[in-house]
Amino acid sequence: MRNTTLCYLARGGCLLMLHRTKKETDENKGKWIGVGGKLEEGESPEEGAAREVREETGYTLLSSRYRGIVTFVSDEWGTEYMHLFTSDQFCGKEIACDEGDLAWIPKEDLFSLPMWEGDRIFLRLLEQDAPFFSLKLTYRGDTLVSASLNGNPFSLPAAQTEEQKNPT
């Protein structure tokens, strides 16, 4: 089981997003996500988020807010605990990222980007300033088949619930 971080940097009504285009083998290939990655041995989620932001963007976090934990269960990629952060206090000069292209995306345009369906759920929770949450997302391939928020089932739009159409 992997432990990772994901951080959304906010500035001027925009979020810094990473279009994952550069790695050949990448579970996020072609998708837009926040910045982050795997925790290193002995690293706290806060330390990992700060390191990943610095490595991928060149920015140094001055403060961040730990917003939730997302449990991804995938039949292709295994299980991952992702520690989710936001920050609007950072400094430094943006650098090119070796995993994809960074872009400041207006918040109102986020949901038109190709991204994981589960990311849309937690981005909405962030947008609503939800208190710290635990979100579990279960995928079959690229399809989100179930979600639960704080241990309770979370309804998905019918178009996203292949499992409801074809229960196994």
N, C-alpha and C positions, 0 to 999 in steps of 0.2 A: 504494500500500500504506500502510495506516494503522499507526501506533504508538500504543498506548493503555496505560493502567494499570488495574489492579483491585486494591483493597485490602479485606481483611476485618479489621474491628476486633473484638477479642474482649474480653468482660468478663463475669465471673460465670457462666461456662458457656453464654454466648450469643454469637452473632455479630450485628453490625449489618448488616442487609440493607435493600436498597432495592427497593421494589415499583414498577416503572416503569409509571406510569399517566398522566402529565401531558402528555407530548409527543405531538402528533398523528402525526408521522412518526418512528417509533422502532423500530429492529430488535429491541429488547428489550421492546417494549410488552407489558404484562401479566405479565412474568416478574419473578422475584426474583433480584437479583444483588448483588454487593458494590458498593462505591463506587469511582468512577474515571472516566476519560475520556481524550480525545485528548491526546497530548503536544504542547506548543507548540514552535515553532522554537527550537533551542538548549538545550532542557530535557533533563536526564537522566531516566531512569525514576524514580529516587528523588525528584527534585525534582517531577516531574509527579504522582507518587502523593501526596506531601505537599500540593501545591496542590489537587488534586482532592478529597482528604479534607476539607481546610479549607473549600473552596467549597461542597461538597455537605452537610457535616455540622456545620460550625462547630468541629470538633475540630482541634487541632494535634498532629501526630505528634511524640512525643518520641524514638521510635526505631521502626524497622520492619525486617522481615526479607524480603529478596528471595528468593522461593520457587521461581520458575520462569518460563519463557516459554511462552506458549500461542500456537500458530499456528492461526488460524481461516481456513479456506478455504470460501467460500460462493459458490454460483452466483448468489445475489441481492445480496449485500453486498460482494463482493470479498474480498481477503485482508487480514488484520489480525494484527499481532504484539502480543500483550497481555502486559505485564510484570506478574506476579502477586506481591502482597505480603500480609503479615499484620502486625498490630501489636496488642499488648496494653498499650502504653505511649503514652498520649495524654492531653491535657487540654483544657479549654474547656467551653463550654456548647453543647449540641446545638441546631441551628437547623432550620427547615423547609427541605426540599429542593424546588427548582423542577422536578425531573425525576420525582418520585414521592414515596412515603411511606416514611419510615425506620421500622424496627422492630427491636428486639432479640429475636432468635429463639433459643430454646433449641437447642443443637446437635442434640439428639435429634429435633427437629421439622423440621430443615432439608429433609430429603429428601421431605417431604410437600408442599412448596411447588411451584407451577408454575415450572420453571426449564429452561434448556437442558440436554439430556442430557449434553453435554460438561462442563458445570459440575459435574455430579454426580461425574464422573471426577476432576476436579482437587480438588474438595472432599474426596473420599476420600483423595487423596494428601496433602493438607494435614492431614487428621485422623490419618493414619498417620505424620506427621512425616517424609515422604519427603525425601531430599536434593534439592538443586536439580535440577529436571527440565525437559525440553523435551517438550511435548505438542502433537501436531498433530491437529486435529479438522477433518474435512471434512463439510460439510453440503450437502444438496440440499433447498432450501426450509428448513423447520424440522426436517428429519430428519437426524440424525447417521448418515452412511453409512460412515465409517471413522475410525479413530484409530490413532495410533502414539505410543509413549512412548520417548523417547530413541532415536529412529530405528528402533524395532522395532514390528511390528504389535501392536496391543492388541485383544484380543477383546471384541466387544460382544455383549450378550445378543441372541438371535435376533430378538426383537420390535423391536429397534432397527436391524436391518441390512436395509433395503429393498433395497440393492444386492445383497446375497447372494441374495435371493429373485428379483430381476429384474435380472441383470447386463446391462450395456449393451455 
